Amino acid sequence: MALFYYPFLALATAGLFAVFGIHLAALLGATYPFEHFVMILGPGVFIVWLPTMLVSFRMTRNVKQRDFWRAALRGCPKWMQRVLWILAGYSWIGFFALPLIYGGGMEAPANKARSMSDVLLIFYAIAACVLYSAIQLEKPGKDSFCVNGHRISPLAKHCEECGAPARAKFNPQNLI
């Protein structure tokens, strides 16, 4: 199943870097890249977003809704999760703040480019992180078990079947 994720991860990562470059250009006042590439990058979000949602629903089916993001991103390294949350905050604040900072309102082409590339940035980032997480979780040895050997949900601390604690997973970062 992980082979299915790789092309979409490649598209999401390429889209993320392309939108990042377009967003930097828009912050500097250049709207040409946005105007010419939005016809590719806008629909491209939907191409990577549908598989991302299907994969994330599959990865989080055994967890509570409040733990959705923690479960969907559990295969990502901590630095990648932090970068994603920083981008999410920047995107949310930037969508409203950038037109105010640069002036001219949302009708100005430069502000349109800044705000819309800001939104595309977070969608591509989420797709890349969730698909990367899914690929990492497909690798052998990523299942969770209790000390008695029963399979448990990924974020559970105790077995639903026997009540035994979850088996500790080896994490090389804990050795540092």
C-alpha positions in Angstrom: 0.0 0.0 0.0 2.9 2.4 0.7 3.9 2.3 -3.0 0.6 4.0 -3.7 1.6 6.9 -1.4 5.0 7.7 -3.0 3.7 9.5 -6.1 1.3 11.7 -4.1 4.0 12.4 -1.5 6.3 13.5 -4.4 3.6 15.8 -5.8 2.8 17.2 -2.4 6.4 17.9 -1.7 7.0 19.5 -5.1 3.9 21.6 -4.7 5.0 22.7 -1.2 8.3 23.9 -2.4 6.8 25.5 -5.5 4.2 27.4 -3.4 6.8 28.4 -0.9 8.9 30.0 -3.7 5.8 31.7 -5.1 4.9 32.9 -1.6 8.3 34.4 -1.1 8.1 36.1 -4.5 4.7 37.4 -3.6 6.0 38.8 -0.3 8.6 40.7 -2.3 5.9 42.1 -4.6 6.2 39.8 -7.6 2.8 38.5 -8.7 4.0 37.0 -12.0 4.7 33.5 -10.6 1.4 33.3 -8.8 -0.6 34.5 -11.8 1.0 31.9 -14.1 1.3 28.9 -11.8 -2.0 29.1 -9.9 -3.7 27.2 -12.7 -1.4 24.2 -11.9 -1.0 24.5 -8.2 -4.6 25.3 -7.3 -6.0 22.0 -8.8 -2.9 20.2 -7.7 -4.0 20.6 -4.1 -7.1 18.5 -4.9 -5.0 15.8 -6.6 -2.9 15.3 -3.4 -5.7 16.1 -0.9 -8.1 13.3 -1.7 -5.5 10.5 -1.1 -4.3 12.4 2.0 -7.8 12.4 3.5 -8.4 8.7 2.7 -5.0 7.8 4.2 -5.5 9.9 7.3 -9.0 8.4 7.9 -7.5 5.0 7.7 -4.6 5.9 10.0 -7.0 7.4 12.6 -9.9 5.0 12.6 -9.1 3.6 16.0 -8.5 6.9 17.8 -10.7 9.5 19.3 -11.5 12.6 17.2 -9.6 14.9 19.5 -6.4 12.8 18.8 -6.8 13.0 15.0 -3.7 15.1 14.3 -1.6 13.3 16.8 -2.5 10.0 15.3 -2.2 11.1 11.7 1.2 12.6 12.2 2.7 10.0 14.6 5.0 8.7 11.9 6.6 12.2 11.3 9.6 13.3 13.2 9.0 16.0 15.9 10.7 18.7 13.9 8.4 18.0 10.9 5.3 18.3 13.2 6.6 21.5 14.7 7.2 23.0 11.2 3.7 22.0 10.2 2.1 23.7 13.2 4.3 26.8 12.7 3.2 26.9 9.0 -0.5 26.4 10.1 -0.3 29.4 12.5 1.5 31.5 9.9 -1.0 30.6 7.3 -4.0 31.4 9.4 -2.7 34.7 10.7 -1.1 35.6 7.4 -4.3 35.2 5.4 -5.8 38.1 7.4 -2.7 40.1 8.4 -0.7 40.2 5.2 -3.3 42.4 3.3 -3.4 44.7 6.3 0.4 44.9 6.6 1.0 45.6 2.9 -2.1 47.8 2.4 -4.4 47.9 -0.6 -7.0 45.4 0.6 -7.7 42.0 -0.9 -8.3 43.4 -4.4 -4.7 44.3 -4.9 -3.1 41.6 -7.1 0.0 41.3 -4.8 -2.2 40.8 -1.7 -4.3 38.2 -3.6 -1.1 36.4 -4.4 0.2 36.6 -0.9 -3.0 35.4 0.8 -3.8 32.6 -1.7 -0.3 31.2 -1.8 -0.4 31.3 2.0 -3.4 29.1 2.0 -2.0 26.7 -0.7 1.1 26.4 1.4 -0.6 24.8 4.4 -2.6 22.4 2.3 0.4 21.1 0.6 2.3 20.9 3.9 -0.4 18.9 5.5 -0.6 16.5 2.6 3.2 16.0 2.6 3.3 15.4 6.3 0.4 13.0 6.5 1.6 11.0 3.5 5.1 10.8 4.9 3.7 9.6 8.2 1.7 6.9 6.5 4.7 5.7 4.6 6.7 5.5 7.9 3.9 3.6 9.7 3.7 1.1 6.9 7.2 -0.1 7.7 7.4 -3.3 9.7 7.4 -3.1 13.5 5.2 0.0 13.8 2.2 -1.8 15.3 1.3 -1.3 18.9 0.9 -4.3 21.3 0.3 -4.7 25.0 2.8 -6.7 27.2 0.6 -9.8 26.7 0.8 -9.5 22.9 -2.6 -8.2 22.0 -2.8 -5.6 19.3 -3.9 -2.2 20.6 -4.9 1.1 19.1 -1.9 3.3 18.2 -2.2 5.9 21.0 -3.5 3.6 23.7 -1.6 3.3 27.0 -3.5 0.1 28.1 -4.9 -2.9 26.3 -8.6 -2.8 25.6 -8.8 -6.6 25.8 -6.9 -7.4 29.0 -6.1 -4.1 30.6 -2.3 -4.7 30.5 0.0 -1.7 29.8 1.2 -1.0 26.3 4.6 -2.4 25.4 7.3 0.3 25.4 8.5 1.1 21.9 12.2 1.5 21.3 13.0 5.1 20.4 16.6 6.0 19.7 15.9 9.6 20.6 15.2 8.6 24.2 18.9 7.4 24.5 20.2 10.9 23.9 
